[in-house]
Amino acid sequence: MSSIAFGWRPATAADVPALAALYRRAAEQLGPLVYTLEQTAAWRSFADDDAGFRRYVLDVDTWVAERAGDFAVLGFCGVDVEGELRELHSLYVAPSSMRQGIGKEMLRRTLQRAGSDGGRRFAAWVTPLSRPVFLDAGFAWTQTFQAPFAGTMFERYRVERR
């Protein structure tokens, strides 16, 4: 459980700018820990793709974590809710709120909600930063894959949970 209380609600179109800003901060502050400058810039660039980022948030079941009291956005997590296999699309925590259990709790709530809606298997493509959170949640590392994103090669990891 998270060490700080937070509200949990579905994302709306009005949330997209704040979620893009959180995503951008995560890329800028955390990217250099595991990526080259070129990779960090490519990761960050997605926050500036207004239409693409809007789809990223709103085309799946994305929920927002907000700090109790002032409703500051702490993070977001999105999952595709179609079919038996539920694909997790996002799991982001504001860099200033990391290491407080928020990511683990958002993932737990997302898996619980998706499972109660009929999901029996879960999967995600994760980064070096999020891989430990997924492994701690019972996901198994099944594949390593290299693919371009925004013209830059990235290594990603496939994780799955039954």
C-alpha positions in Angstrom: 0.0 0.0 0.0 1.1 3.5 -0.7 2.6 5.5 2.2 0.5 8.5 1.1 -3.2 8.6 0.6 -4.4 9.4 -2.9 -7.7 9.6 -4.8 -8.2 7.4 -7.8 -10.5 8.3 -10.7 -10.9 7.8 -14.4 -8.9 10.2 -16.6 -10.9 12.7 -18.7 -9.9 14.9 -21.7 -9.4 17.8 -19.3 -6.6 15.7 -17.6 -4.5 15.2 -20.8 -2.4 18.4 -20.5 -1.4 17.6 -16.9 -0.7 14.0 -17.7 1.5 15.1 -20.6 3.4 17.4 -18.3 3.9 14.6 -15.8 5.1 12.3 -18.7 7.5 15.0 -19.9 9.0 15.5 -16.4 9.4 11.8 -16.0 11.3 11.6 -19.3 13.5 14.6 -18.5 14.3 13.6 -15.0 14.4 9.8 -15.1 15.5 9.2 -18.7 19.2 10.1 -18.1 19.3 7.4 -15.4 18.9 4.6 -18.0 19.0 6.1 -21.5 21.3 8.1 -23.7 20.6 11.8 -24.3 19.1 10.9 -27.8 16.8 8.3 -26.2 15.7 10.7 -23.5 14.8 13.3 -26.0 12.9 10.8 -28.1 11.0 9.6 -25.0 10.2 13.2 -24.0 9.0 14.1 -27.5 5.8 12.0 -27.2 4.4 14.4 -24.6 4.4 17.1 -27.4 2.3 15.0 -29.8 -1.0 16.3 -28.7 -3.2 14.0 -30.7 -1.1 10.9 -30.1 -0.8 11.6 -26.3 -4.6 12.2 -26.1 -5.2 8.8 -27.7 -2.6 7.2 -25.4 -4.6 8.4 -22.4 -8.2 8.3 -23.6 -8.4 5.3 -25.9 -7.8 2.9 -23.0 -9.1 2.7 -19.4 -6.7 5.2 -17.8 -7.0 6.3 -14.2 -5.4 9.2 -12.4 -3.9 9.2 -8.9 -4.4 12.5 -7.1 -3.0 13.7 -3.7 -5.7 13.9 -1.1 -6.4 17.5 -0.2 -5.0 19.5 -3.1 -5.8 17.1 -6.0 -2.2 17.4 -7.4 -1.7 14.6 -10.0 0.6 12.0 -8.6 0.5 9.5 -11.5 -1.6 7.6 -14.0 -2.1 4.0 -15.2 -3.9 2.8 -18.3 -5.0 -0.7 -19.5 -6.8 -2.0 -22.6 -10.0 -3.6 -21.3 -10.9 -5.7 -24.4 -10.6 -9.4 -24.4 -9.1 -11.9 -21.9 -5.5 -10.5 -22.3 -5.3 -7.0 -20.8 -2.5 -4.9 -22.1 -1.1 -2.3 -19.7 -0.3 0.8 -21.7 1.0 3.2 -19.1 2.3 3.4 -15.5 3.7 6.8 -14.6 4.4 8.4 -11.3 5.4 12.1 -10.9 9.2 12.1 -10.2 8.7 14.1 -7.0 6.4 11.3 -5.7 8.5 8.3 -6.5 9.6 5.7 -4.0 6.4 6.0 -2.0 4.6 3.0 -3.3 2.3 4.9 -5.6 3.2 3.0 -8.7 2.8 -0.3 -7.0 -0.6 0.7 -5.7 -1.8 2.1 -9.0 -0.8 -1.1 -10.7 -2.5 -3.2 -8.0 -5.8 -1.2 -8.4 -5.6 -1.4 -12.2 -5.1 -5.2 -12.2 -7.9 -5.6 -9.7 -10.3 -3.5 -11.7 -9.4 -5.2 -15.0 -9.6 -8.6 -13.4 -13.0 -8.0 -12.1 -14.1 -7.0 -15.6 -13.0 -10.4 -17.0 -9.3 -10.0 -17.6 -7.5 -13.3 -16.9 -4.1 -12.5 -18.3 -2.1 -9.3 -18.2 0.9 -8.1 -20.3 3.0 -5.0 -20.8 6.0 -3.7 -22.7 8.1 -2.1 -19.9 11.2 0.0 -19.5 14.2 -0.5 -17.3 12.6 1.9 -14.9 9.2 0.2 -14.6 10.3 -3.4 -14.9 11.0 -3.9 -11.2 7.5 -2.7 -10.3 5.9 -5.2 -12.7 8.1 -8.1 -11.5 7.3 -7.3 -7.9 3.6 -7.5 -8.9 4.0 -11.1 -10.1 4.7 -10.5 -13.8 7.3 -12.7 -15.5 9.9 -11.3 -17.9 9.2 -13.2 -21.2 11.1 -11.3 -23.9 13.6 -8.5 -24.6 12.9 -6.5 -27.8 14.7 -3.7 -29.6 12.5 -1.3 -31.6 12.7 2.3 -32.8 10.6 5.0 -31.1 10.7 8.5 -32.5 13.6 7.4 -34.7 15.7 6.1 -31.9 16.3 2.5 -30.9 15.1 1.4 -27.5 15.3 -1.9 -25.6 12.0 -2.9 -24.0 10.9 -5.9 -22.0 7.8 -7.9 -22.4 6.2 -9.0 -19.1 3.2 -11.2 -18.5 1.1 -12.4 -15.6 -1.6 -15.1 -15.5 
